[in-house]
């Protein structure tokens, strides 16, 4: 909400709160604490305008008609599976396959190059790693229609990928923070085998859809209204109900949609990949990863949730973390939910997922993976991922989801 206080007075109030949280009396320490917490809080809710090429491409080696790529060895690049490597300021990308060799002492890993799109990988020196293999449905060999969703923030592009023999249940793919609708392309073949048309949506601040007035992520508190509009679109095009596929923050958004949307009665089920179940847990984990003292993380959370923090974070309204704590709200979740989550996820810890499933086994099925990192369960073991989703969803689709004769 708006406040008539001057920025200096706001900072003074945060300084007093910071002193109490940190247990220190030095004004210099309080100022440093407030500054670091403010930086962390702003980073959480501020969309990145462009991905940074932060992965070194050390060499590209001809292998007959194919290529091999030598990459900097990181926690992501040394995990087997199939991934995307974007380069040339995200204008081009390659699909990267199995590991050929890994030399820890040199800090390098050599992998197979499956395909290259839009550029010459041999001239690239850096890029960024992702679980999204394709830049568009055409690259994945999927038929699609460009459609427009009427979101509360304005018209937004989406892809509609029709199943060959569709039923009346649609799949709506909700991507994660910092990702785009391409993230859902991995799940489309599974949706199609189940007779579901797939709608891959964009939402506020993701770089495809219009920005929100404050230009900030709501972490699920605001974005669910965009999914509500996507459900309206599906119903208007003949769907009877929908299954929401949510990835990472898209999982938090999907949970809020099933809880808050006026058309939530049409949400038949949730399929969530590495979802944020409890933001407080995630922020505490991220603060720890960045070697911040616990009180810095707590102070940043306070800035995100308190009205005074709006001047610091740029949020139009505070974030209500309690409404998105599905461990505490476990019994309130009444939508059948399948959660696929790697136990070594280094970005969104899996423990809240496991606890939610423990507290609400009637509604929640937890399928743990390992050695997959964050939202890369499909990349590590696509056969298992697809089989689990298909076997869990098929009996729940009922007559609406069965392909029409």
Secondary structure, DSSP 8 states (H G I E B T S, - for coil): ------HHHHHHHHHHHHHHHHT---HHHHHHHHHHHHHHHHHHHB--SS----EEEEEEEEETTEEEEEEE--TTTTS-S-EEEEETTTTEEEEEEEEEEEEGGGTEEEEEEEEEESS-GGG--EEEEES---SSTTTTT---EEEEEEETTEEEEEEEE--TT--SEEEEEE--TT--GGGGHHHHHHHHHTT--EEEE--TTSSSS---TT-B--TTTTTHHHHHHHHHHHHHTT-SEEEEEEETHHHHHHHHHHHH-TTGGGEEEEEEES--S-HHHHHHHHHHHTT--HHHHHHHHHHHHSGGGHHHH--SS---SGGG-TTTTGGG--S-EEEEEETT-SSS-SHHHHHHHHHTTTTEEEEEE-S--SS-HHHH-HHHHHHHHHHHHHHHHHHHHS---
